[in-house]
Amino acid sequence: MTSDVVLTAALRANLLSLQNTQSLVDITQNRLATGRKINSALDGPQSYFASQALNNRASDLTRLLDSIGQSIQVIKAADNGITALTKLVEQADSVAQSARDALAQGQAEAKVTGVRDMRNIDDLTSLPGISNGDTMVMQLTDEDGNAVNIGAYGGASAATATVTISTNDSIEDLLTQINNIHVDDGGNATGDKAFEASLDESGQIQIRTLDGGDFRVQFISAAAADAPDLALAADLGFAEVARLIPDGGAGTNNVEFSSISDVALVSFALYDSTVVPPRIAPASTLLSDITDQSGATNRFANIDNAADNFIIGVNGGSMQTISLYDGAAARSIQSIVDQINNNTALNTKLEASYDDTTGQFTITPIDGNVKSIEIGVEDAVTANFGFGINPDLTGAAGEREVESIQLAAAAADLAQYESDFNNLREQIDQLVTDTGYRGTNLLNGDDLLTTFNEFRTSTLTTEGVTFTADGLGLDEADFSRIDTAELTLTQVRDALETVRGFGSTLANNLSIIQARENYTKDIINTLTEGSDKLVNADQNEEGAKLLALQTRQSLGVTALSLASQSQQSILRLFG
């Protein structure tokens, strides 16, 4: 005996209809809740897997989009570095150009300027340090270092010209006497003017040469003693440049200075007539065979004992001893260079070097405060490298002979320019080091690979550069000569062109990457939209379906009720 409930055919048909309607309602409600018409492979395998493929590619490209964005930041960091680097290189160019101009101006003339306002002085002898009969002895060399005979215009010429101060001479009278000195022109001083003397805008005496040569001034008072000589130089405004220096005599001194049209002490070319080629090597000793380029002048002699020294000082300071004799023989030129560079009293102010190509020994200021260099010899020795205008530095036994050389006015500026330029080199290196982004530094040799598709077949390589000072070809500054200053200028301008060129390359690559970034964003949107079209439900359509199904469900319930009324009539028979 079965316990199943027996349903009529009409009831069973209506029940099945309600069940189907409920199933459709459930499906529609799920679509409305999820927003998708395909939620699993069971809902439509072809659309489902096609949608998944599109979404997977969109996801891969989204990850690449992040990488592309970081590549853009790397290039932006490098571009910021290029902008700052350009400014530093442009500043280096400005410094080098200023040094080149100062060097050209400084080497055009020897010039010295006093420090005292001499305007409106009608009688120089009214000053306490100046007396009737005081003199200034002038000496001149041409631009090749050869002595020039000079004298008062129209008069006899000689190696020196004397300017004498008399009672009631005004400052204008003194300047007139100096300006009246002319160079020899066939036996008489009728050639070009030797000097130009004037008062500058501050009233200070300024004396300069007109032919590119060098000059020397000795101050001799009527009393011809050290203190009055110094007082004469001081009252004329030359206390800072005129030095009390030994003259090789037995305890005697001169008050004088030499002014050169150069920013460094540069020797004549050292030659040795006994070797081929004649220009000496750094290891060659200072033998008596060494001469100047003409071969006519023996510049080194009697270097034969430990008391034979070359002496050197700065700005009138204490003289430092540079040994010329090593106990057995004369020292080499390289030994002289090394002794100067290893002397702690000198090596912060001066730097010595020897160029065996030109045969020239150079002493260059490296401190902006260096204005004069004093050179000389000690004991009975001759050692003259051709510095200054003294034809021979020859000492006497136990005595010194010294020349005080006033460098061209640009010397102090050039030392500062070198310091400024080398500081810029350091800043360039530091800037390049700081330009990296997340470990990639395009300005310090790193390359950047940017990938544009998920298969890594579409890429762009931004090749890095090394823009340190050395990488840009910027050597440390040497503004001691026109040719080295010109070389620095050339290096700076080549570096500037290189930096600007790389800036253009970065801008081009940045434009490409940004275009690909925008494209990738668009293709991601396209893929996502395509995926949505395959699986997303139309909310309006699904809402309408649900409303229709709810109506059908209500009607089904009513139909089921009508179908059961025949059985309800039987119940009334038992009432």
PyMOL commands that set and color helices and strands:
alter all, ss='L'
color gray80, all
select helices_A, chain A and resi 9-34+41-43+45-106+124-126+171-179+226-235+333-342+410-433+482-535+539-563+565-573
alter helices_A, ss='H'
color red, helices_A
select strands_A, chain A and resi 111-113+135-141+147-148+150-152+160-164+181-183+195-199+205-209+214-220+243-246+253-259+265-266+271-272+290-291+300-301+309-314+320-323+350-355+360-365+372-378+382-383+400-406+448-451+459-462
alter strands_A, ss='S'
color yellow, strands_A
deselect
rebuild
show_as cartoon
